[in-house]
Amino acid sequence: MHTMWKGSISFGLVNIPVKLYAATEDKDVKLRNLHSKCHTPIQYEKKCPNCDEAVGNDDIVKGYEYVKGKFVILEEDELKQLKQELEDKAVEIIDFVNLDEIDPIYFNRSYFIGPGENGAKAYSLLREALLKSGKIGVAEMTIRSKQQLAALRVYQNTIVMETIHYPDEVRKASDVPSVPEKTDLGEKELDTAIMLIDQLTTSFNPESYKDDYREALLNLIQKKAGKNEGKTPADAPRENVVDLMSALQASIDKSKEKPAAKEPAAKTKKKPEAGKKTKTARKKA
């Protein structure tokens, strides 16, 4: 697993050297844009529409548009100095709270935290303290030039850091249009809906869910590649098709791994007559 950041966690006088690892990965099947005439990948050049000329990286500066058409120019040295002042490579725990006090809408990305050199004992101390107290740590840190709010908790014997959105980054739910304040519902309708929820209720098992679209897309790609329908630009070097097929097959096999069986749904205490109506409602749903 690739180390993406090295630093330390501090709370009180305790300092723990740690390493950060990405806890999730993007499994989307990436498709390239090709020229339909020759099947060559399309290139997107950086071009200035005012000067009508291609622009290299050395000719690009950073700017913030504070008024339409007007920019504040920020020099690389200014950005670098600001970054150095904020990025002190420390995750500082400032509070301990209950996890259920944070609404899931605030969570952003997940990272595994592992101990750094000579940090195993202090790492274990924090992990056990979090487990026994039932709390999570709320921390501040700077990662990739952006100050982050984060939550530290224990997941499968490993400390996980979840970056959290700041309050002003979460839009107001009250701004969503056409949301009804209150609707008069019949008691029978509500009871039937609740009964349907009860019948579909089970323990959450992430292995029970899969990306059907990705699996179908990989199967389609494998099928077309197996029929020698692959297109190669005239001047492009040919890759090993066997290696490509092996990679595709491995991806498909992994997505088809048999999920663990779901636990039986909780039995409802409703009357048998109501239960029959629910089965009908479930079929219609």
C-alpha positions in Angstrom: 0.0 0.0 0.0 1.5 3.3 -1.1 2.3 5.9 1.6 0.8 9.2 0.6 1.7 11.3 3.7 4.0 11.1 6.7 3.6 13.1 9.9 2.3 12.7 13.4 -0.9 12.7 15.5 -0.9 14.8 18.7 -3.3 15.0 21.6 -2.2 16.6 24.8 1.5 15.8 25.3 1.2 12.5 23.3 2.9 12.6 19.8 2.5 9.6 17.5 4.5 9.3 14.3 2.2 8.0 11.6 1.8 7.2 7.9 -1.3 7.9 5.8 -2.8 5.5 3.2 -5.8 5.9 0.9 -8.6 3.7 2.3 -10.7 3.6 -0.9 -10.1 3.5 -4.6 -11.9 4.4 -7.7 -13.1 1.3 -9.6 -14.7 3.1 -12.5 -13.8 1.7 -16.0 -12.1 4.6 -17.7 -12.9 5.1 -21.3 -10.7 7.2 -23.7 -12.0 9.6 -26.3 -10.8 8.6 -29.7 -11.0 10.1 -33.2 -13.6 8.1 -35.0 -11.6 8.2 -38.3 -8.4 6.6 -37.1 -9.1 5.6 -33.4 -6.2 7.8 -32.1 -6.7 9.2 -28.5 -7.7 12.8 -28.6 -5.3 15.4 -27.1 -6.5 18.5 -25.3 -4.0 21.4 -25.7 -3.8 24.4 -23.4 -4.6 27.4 -25.6 -5.2 31.1 -24.9 -8.3 32.2 -26.8 -7.2 35.9 -26.6 -3.7 35.4 -28.1 -4.8 32.4 -30.2 -1.7 30.4 -29.3 -0.8 27.3 -27.4 0.4 27.9 -23.8 3.1 25.9 -22.0 3.3 25.3 -18.3 5.9 28.0 -17.8 3.5 30.6 -19.2 0.7 29.8 -16.8 0.0 31.7 -13.5 -2.6 31.2 -10.8 -5.4 33.7 -10.5 -8.7 34.2 -8.5 -11.6 35.9 -10.3 -13.0 38.2 -7.6 -15.2 40.2 -10.0 -16.4 39.0 -13.5 -13.4 39.4 -15.8 -11.0 40.7 -13.0 -8.4 38.5 -11.4 -6.0 38.7 -8.5 -2.7 37.1 -9.6 -1.1 34.8 -7.0 2.6 34.1 -7.5 4.1 30.6 -7.0 6.4 31.9 -4.2 3.4 33.3 -2.3 1.5 30.1 -2.5 4.6 28.0 -1.6 5.2 30.2 1.5 1.6 30.0 2.6 1.7 26.2 2.2 4.8 25.9 4.3 3.3 28.0 7.1 0.2 25.8 7.3 1.6 22.3 6.5 3.4 21.4 9.7 2.8 17.6 9.1 0.8 17.2 12.3 -2.8 15.9 12.9 -3.8 17.7 16.0 -6.8 16.2 17.9 -8.7 19.2 19.4 -11.8 17.4 20.7 -13.3 14.0 21.5 -17.0 13.4 20.6 -19.5 10.7 20.0 -19.6 9.4 16.4 -23.4 9.6 16.1 -23.2 13.4 16.7 -21.7 13.9 13.2 -24.2 13.6 10.4 -22.8 11.5 7.5 -23.3 14.4 5.1 -20.1 16.0 6.6 -17.9 13.0 5.7 -15.7 13.4 2.7 -12.8 10.8 2.2 -11.4 8.0 4.2 -7.7 7.2 4.9 -6.0 4.4 6.8 -3.5 5.6 9.4 -0.6 3.3 10.2 2.2 3.8 12.8 5.4 5.4 11.7 8.9 4.5 12.9 9.0 3.8 16.7 5.3 4.7 16.9 3.7 1.3 17.4 3.2 1.7 21.2 1.8 5.2 21.1 -0.4 4.1 18.1 -1.8 1.2 20.2 -2.4 3.5 23.1 -4.6 5.9 21.0 -6.4 3.0 19.4 -7.3 1.3 22.7 -8.3 4.6 24.3 -10.7 5.3 21.4 -12.2 1.8 21.7 -12.7 1.8 25.4 -14.0 5.4 25.6 -16.3 4.9 22.6 -15.3 8.3 21.4 -13.8 9.6 18.1 -11.2 12.3 17.8 -11.9 15.5 15.9 -8.7 16.9 14.5 -7.3 19.6 12.2 -4.5 19.0 9.6 -3.3 20.3 6.2 -3.1 17.8 3.4 -2.4 18.6 -0.3 -2.3 22.4 0.5 -5.8 22.3 2.0 -6.7 22.6 5.6 -9.0 19.8 6.7 -11.2 18.9 9.6 -11.1 15.2 10.3 -12.5 12.5 12.5 -10.2 9.7 13.9 -11.9 6.4 14.8 -11.1 2.7 14.9 -12.0 0.4 12.0 -11.0 -3.3 12.0 -8.2 -2.7 14.5 -6.8 0.2 12.4 -7.1 3.9 13.0 -9.1 5.6 10.2 -9.1 9.2 9.4 -12.3 10.6 7.8 -11.9 14.1 6.4 -14.9 16.3 7.3 -16.5 19.2 5.4 -16.5 22.5 7.2 -20.1 23.7 8.0 -19.9 26.4 5.2 -19.1 23.7 2.7 -22.4 21.9 3.3 -25.3 23.5 1.5 -28.5 24.2 3.4 -31.2 21.6 3.0 -33.8 24.4 3.3 -32.6 25.6 -0.1 -33.8 22.5 -1.9 -36.9 23.5 -3.9 -40.4 22.0 -3.7 -39.8 20.0 -0.5 -43.2 19.7 1.3 -43.3 20.9 4.9 -45.9 18.4 6.0 -48.3 16.1 4.1 -51.4 14.5 5.4 -51.0 10.8 5.1 -53.5 8.0 5.9 -52.6 5.8 8.8 -53.1 2.7 6.6 -50.6 4.0 4.0 -48.0 4.7 6.7 -48.5 1.4 8.4 -48.0 -0.5 5.1 -44.9 1.5 4.2 -43.4 0.8 7.7 -44.3 -2.9 7.3 -42.5 -3.0 4.0 -39.4 -1.4 5.6 -39.6 -4.0 8.3 -39.7 -6.9 5.8 -36.7 -5.5 3.9 -34.7 -4.8 7.0 -31.5 -6.8 7.5 -27.9 -6.3 8.8 -25.7 -4.2 6.6 -23.3 -6.4 4.7 -21.2 -4.4 2.1 -20.2 -7.7 0.3 -23.8 -8.2 -0.7 -23.7 -5.2 -3.1 -21.9 -4.9 -6.4 -21.6 -2.5 -9.3 -23.7 -4.2 -12.0 -22.9 -1.6 -14.6 -19.1 -2.0 -14.2 -19.4 -5.8 -14.4 -21.5 -5.6 -17.5 -19.1 -3.0 -19.1 -16.1 -5.2 -18.4 -17.9 -8.2 -19.9 -18.7 -6.3 -23.0 -15.1 -5.1 -23.4 -13.8 -8.6 -22.9 -16.3 -10.0 -25.4 -15.3 -7.4 -28.1 -11.6 -7.8 -27.4 -12.0 -11.6 -27.7 -13.5 -11.2 -31.1 -10.5 -9.2 -32.2 -12.6 -6.1 -32.5 -9.8 -3.9 -30.9 -8.8 -0.9 -32.9 -5.2 0.3 -33.0 -4.0 3.6 -34.4 -1.7 3.1 -37.4 1.5 4.5 -35.7 0.8 3.0 -32.2 2.9 0.1 -30.8 1.0 -3.1 -30.2 0.6 -4.3 -26.6 0.4 -7.9 -25.4 -3.3 -8.8 -25.9 -2.9 -11.9 -23.6 -1.9 -9.6 -20.7 -4.9 -7.4 -21.4 -7.3 -10.3 -21.4 -5.9 -11.6 -18.2 -6.4 -8.3 -16.5 -9.9 -8.0 -17.7 -10.7 -11.5 -16.6 -9.3 -10.9 -13.2 -11.4 -7.8 -12.8 -14.6 -9.7 -13.8 -13.8 -12.6 -11.5 -13.2 -10.2 -8.6 -16.6 -8.5 -9.2 -18.3 -11.9 -9.3 -17.1 -13.1 -5.9 -20.0 -14.6 -4.1 -21.4 -12.3 -1.5 -22.1 -13.5 2.0 -25.8 -14.5 2.5 -28.0 -11.9 4.1 -29.4 -12.5 7.5 -33.1 -13.2 7.6 -35.3 -10.2 7.8 -36.8 -9.4 11.1 -40.2 -10.9 11.6 -43.1 -8.5 11.7 -45.7 -8.6 14.5 -48.4 -7.3 12.1 -51.6 -9.3 11.3 -51.4 -12.0 8.6 -53.9 -10.1 6.5 -51.7 -7.0 6.5 -48.7 -9.1 5.6 -50.4 -10.4 2.4 -51.1 -6.9 1.3 -47.5 -6.0 1.9 -46.3 -8.8 -0.4 -48.5 -7.4 -3.1 -47.1 -3.9 -2.5 -43.6 -5.3 -2.6 -44.1 -6.9 -6.0 -45.5 -3.6 -7.4 -42.5 -1.7 -5.9 
